[in-house]
Amino acid sequence: MKIYFMGVCGSAMGNAALLARAAGHEVTGADTSAYPPMSSVLSEAGISVSEGYDPVRLAALKPDMVVIGNAMMRGNPEIEWLLDTQACPFTSLPAMLHDLVLSRRKNIVIAGTHGKTTTSAMTAFLLRENWGDPGFLIGGVPQDPPTGSHLGSPAEPFVIEGDEYDSAFFDKRSKFIHYSPHVAVFNNLEFDHADIFRDLADVQRTFIHFSRIIPRNGFAVVNGDDTNLRALGAMPWTTVVRVGTDEGNDTRIVDFSESASGSSFVLTWRGSPWAKVQWSLPGIYNARNAAMAATAAGLARSRDKPTSLSLEALARFRGVRRRQEVLFAGPLITVIEDFGHHPTAIAETLRTFRARFPGSVLTAVFEPRSNTARIRTLQAGFERALSHADEVYLGPVSRAAALREEDRFDSEAVAENLEAQGIHARQFPSNSELHDALAADTLPVRGAQRVVVFFTNGSFDGIIGRYAAAARA
């Protein structure tokens, strides 16, 4: 089959395109913002990516199926041509995945506001290290396993990141509704995606809908410490397993500690020791991700004894690119890139780096880019999160012209409020100006150790790579 992906350079779309190619389909695609790492991965796989959207080019390709990413909207010339001519069948990404892959597999679906990509990668990694040849689709570029998508053996579980965002402009259901979970992981739940959800209750509602399609012979693996997940109720139609730090959880995280050299913790299963983990990943949040991944992977292979899953491999797990990824580490400066675009994730990361880099000047560089970060809904939360840094550099609001001024994230106000708290904060009209000021202020390095952390779910107009290269030089 000839499959054409619209928005192919998105993390999920790109890895799905790789999966389709591995299944023997002829794959092409188009995008307007092709940037590494996904653009590089597609190119290496031999998938042709066109710049921009052109109905004449699409008509000449004559694909058997067009997969429309959820960033695509009415007004896109290729979408309008598809609707006008009905020349090619089209579908959403999650519907395509269900029909071509998931409908015939026992799926482990990793859901939650935070940590989906890392937890999906850990789950796939642990299954590969312990048993067989699982399939997986990860919405990013993991270092372990060494690729973001793999079909695996049809007899083995398939691990997929379960996003609650909508499926397409013509299907406003959450993606994970399509994913036929056998094991559903509920990692955490907060208000996010203010462009499609009204409030926390609205987000909880879609998670409840997801929980209702877990089969009776499956599992719901739930963060037992998360109060927002309690709205999901008891789920009597399936087996619920709870994970967390509190007593009463089935899988429990105990004795967590962190230092400049790494972190360690112990997992127990229903009161009995399971494993001690010592690794390089930061934060209690990654310990929780590991506990969720271990429990899900263990239950997928052994209903009664998930502890038959060995966790020794976690000591070698290197994480996912752009998730607290260290781009450069020198004697006086460390440069880190993080996908953080929600206040809770940013706050947890900055608090963790206080322990990981004691005595360092902590510099946070934030791009208000996601559909929620661009607006004022969570502005106070972002301000509180960024207050954990010593210095803050704020980039311009992405696609600001599309927002009313009264709805737009107010970078100037955030900078002023942080300054009033004694935190050096600056905001800039362009990312290029931000880069130049940041470089002038912090390079060449001198004095105390400095940790510079870039937070964005996009490219930051390429300034992260430029700054890291300048620090390296």
Secondary structure, DSSP 8 states (H G I E B T S, - for coil): -EEEEETTTSHHHHHHHHHHHHTT-EEEEEES---TTHHHHHHHTT-EEEES--HHHHHHH--SEEEE-TT--TT-HHHHHHHHH--S-EEEHHHHHHHHTGGGS-EEEEE-SS-HHHHHHHHHHHHHHHSS--EEE-SS-BSSSSSSEE---TTS-EEEEE--SEEETTEEEEGGGGS-EEEEEE-------TTT--SHHHHHHHHHHHHTTS-TTSEEEEETT-GGGGGG---TTSEEEEEESSTT-SEEEEEEEEETTEEEEEEEETTEEEEEEEES--HHHHHHHHHHHHHHHHHHH-SS-GGGS--GGGGG---BTTSSEEEEE-SSEEEEEE---SHHHHHHHHHHHHHHSTT-EEEEEE---STTTTBSTTHHHHHHHHTTSSEEEE---TTGGGS-TTTB--HHHHHHHHHHTT-EEEE-SSHHHHHHHHHHHHSS--SS-EEEEEE-SS-GGGHHHHHHHHHH-
